[in-house]
Amino acid sequence: MEAIKIINLISQIIYDKKGFNILALDVRGISTICDYIIIAEGNVQRHVKAIVSEVVEQLKKVGQRPMNVEGLEESDWVVADYLNIIVHVFKPGLREKY
């Protein structure tokens, strides 16, 4: 699946789960780690976890599996790594800190 379609799908999933402040960054030519970064926020820790869990489940349905997911267990910041796309979901306030 084309990267832009995956980015749009991830953004829509986050939006549908009531995530907010969704930002997709094209970091090609800037980063050697990935091509795109998606940043969003959830209201509380449980919401952050639910958003990322839904992203992972919905992307599995279209054949996209993360290389790694960090922070699902009791974290205010969860990261899903899809190699060329990295998804960060924060609790408000924590995003500002980083």
C-alpha positions as CSV (number, residue, x, y, z in Angstrom):
1,M,0.0,0.0,0.0
2,E,1.3,3.5,-0.9
3,A,2.7,5.6,2.0
4,I,0.3,8.5,1.5
5,K,-2.7,6.2,1.6
6,I,-1.4,4.6,4.8
7,I,-0.9,8.1,6.3
8,N,-4.4,9.1,5.4
9,L,-5.8,5.9,6.9
10,I,-3.8,6.3,10.1
11,S,-5.0,9.9,10.4
12,Q,-8.6,8.9,9.8
13,I,-8.4,6.2,12.4
14,I,-7.0,8.6,15.0
15,Y,-9.7,11.1,14.1
16,D,-12.4,8.5,14.4
17,K,-11.2,7.5,17.8
18,K,-11.5,11.2,18.9
19,G,-7.7,11.9,18.8
20,F,-6.8,15.5,18.2
21,N,-4.0,17.8,17.0
22,I,-3.1,15.4,14.3
23,L,0.0,16.3,12.4
24,A,1.7,14.4,9.6
25,L,5.2,15.4,8.8
26,D,7.2,14.6,5.6
27,V,10.7,14.1,6.9
28,R,12.2,12.6,3.7
29,G,15.6,14.1,3.2
30,I,15.8,15.2,6.8
31,S,15.6,11.9,8.7
32,T,17.4,8.7,8.1
33,I,15.1,6.8,10.4
34,C,11.8,7.2,8.5
35,D,10.0,9.1,5.8
36,Y,6.9,10.3,7.7
37,I,6.0,11.0,11.3
38,I,2.4,11.3,12.5
39,I,1.9,13.0,15.8
40,A,-1.4,13.2,17.7
41,E,-2.9,13.5,21.1
42,G,-5.4,11.6,23.3
43,N,-7.2,12.9,26.3
44,V,-5.8,10.5,29.0
45,Q,-3.5,7.5,29.2
46,R,-6.3,5.0,28.4
47,H,-7.4,7.1,25.4
48,V,-3.8,7.2,24.0
49,K,-3.5,3.4,24.3
50,A,-6.9,2.9,22.6
51,I,-6.0,5.1,19.7
52,V,-2.7,3.3,19.0
53,S,-4.3,-0.1,19.5
54,E,-7.0,0.8,16.9
55,V,-4.4,2.0,14.5
56,V,-2.5,-1.3,14.8
57,E,-5.6,-3.4,14.4
58,Q,-7.0,-1.5,11.4
59,L,-3.6,-1.5,9.6
60,K,-3.2,-5.3,10.1
61,K,-6.4,-5.6,8.1
62,V,-4.7,-4.0,5.1
63,G,-1.5,-6.0,5.5
64,Q,0.5,-3.4,7.5
65,R,2.1,-4.7,10.7
66,P,4.3,-2.5,13.0
67,M,7.9,-3.5,13.5
68,N,7.5,-2.4,17.1
69,V,5.0,-0.7,19.5
70,E,6.4,1.0,22.6
71,G,4.5,2.4,25.6
72,L,1.2,0.4,25.4
73,E,1.6,-0.6,29.0
74,E,1.0,2.3,31.3
75,S,2.5,5.1,29.3
76,D,1.5,8.7,28.4
77,W,3.3,8.4,25.1
78,V,2.9,5.5,22.7
79,V,4.9,4.9,19.5
80,A,4.1,2.6,16.6
81,D,6.9,2.0,14.2
82,Y,5.9,1.1,10.6
83,L,9.5,1.5,9.3
84,N,8.9,4.4,6.9
85,I,6.0,5.8,9.0
86,I,6.3,6.4,12.8
87,V,3.2,7.2,14.8
88,H,3.4,9.1,18.1
89,V,0.4,9.6,20.3
90,F,0.8,11.7,23.5
91,K,-1.3,12.9,26.4
92,P,-1.7,16.7,26.3
93,G,1.2,18.5,27.9
94,L,3.6,15.7,27.3
95,R,3.7,16.5,23.6
96,E,4.7,20.1,24.4
97,K,7.5,18.8,26.6
98,Y,9.1,16.8,23.8
